[in-house]
Amino acid sequence: MRNDYLFPMGTNSKDFDTFWAAYPRKVSKHDALKAWHQVGVDGELLALILRALAWQTKTWDYSDYMRFVPLPATWLRGRRWEDECPDPKRLIPATYVCSRCLGAGGFRDGTYCDCPAGERARAGREEG
């Protein structure tokens, strides 16, 4: 669905689409779009948002159907891209395990994704 009718003149729907694609919890898109306008995201702020999502998504707990992942509108209105990144060495990995790496089966070509189980399986292969 195109969102062009929801964007005032001069705003870029592609920027919101980029955010939406990067954000893991895909619920309440219309509310997220309203928050997007309230915050007034531009290209420079989008870059900050995407950088913050890169490390924050690694710390969120994806168990229980993303119950503890903030709604996208809440994340935007809370200006969560301004949160400080903890020391990467002290980050506790998220508990999310994708279905392809569950049981360390991996992909058909023998590779794994970046979920914690995939990282452990890769490390085990590199050691052995």
Residue pairs with C-beta under 8 A, 6 or more apart in sequence:
2 13
3 13
3 16
3 17
3 33
4 13
6 13
6 30
6 33
7 13
7 16
8 37
11 37
12 43
15 41
15 42
15 43
15 46
16 32
16 33
16 36
16 41
18 46
18 50
19 36
19 41
19 46
19 49
19 50
19 72
20 26
20 29
20 32
20 72
22 50
22 53
23 32
23 53
23 72
23 75
24 57
24 60
24 62
24 66
24 69
25 66
25 69
25 70
25 71
25 72
26 72
27 71
27 72
28 71
28 72
28 73
29 72
31 71
31 72
31 73
32 71
32 72
32 73
32 76
34 73
35 72
35 73
35 74
35 76
35 77
36 76
38 76
38 77
39 45
39 76
39 77
39 79
41 49
41 76
45 81
48 81
49 81
51 81
52 80
52 81
52 82
52 83
52 85
53 81
55 85
55 88
55 91
56 80
56 83
57 94
58 91
58 93
58 94
59 86
59 91
59 92
59 94
60 66
60 68
60 69
60 94
60 96
61 68
61 69
61 94
61 95
61 96
62 69
62 94
62 95
62 96
63 95
63 96
70 78
70 80
93 116
93 119
94 115
94 116
95 116
96 115
96 116
97 115
97 116
97 117
98 113
98 115
98 117
98 118
100 106
100 107
100 112
100 113
100 118
101 112
101 113
101 115
101 117
101 118
101 121
102 117
104 112
104 117
104 120
104 121
104 124
106 112
106 118
106 121
107 113
112 118
112 119
112 121
112 122
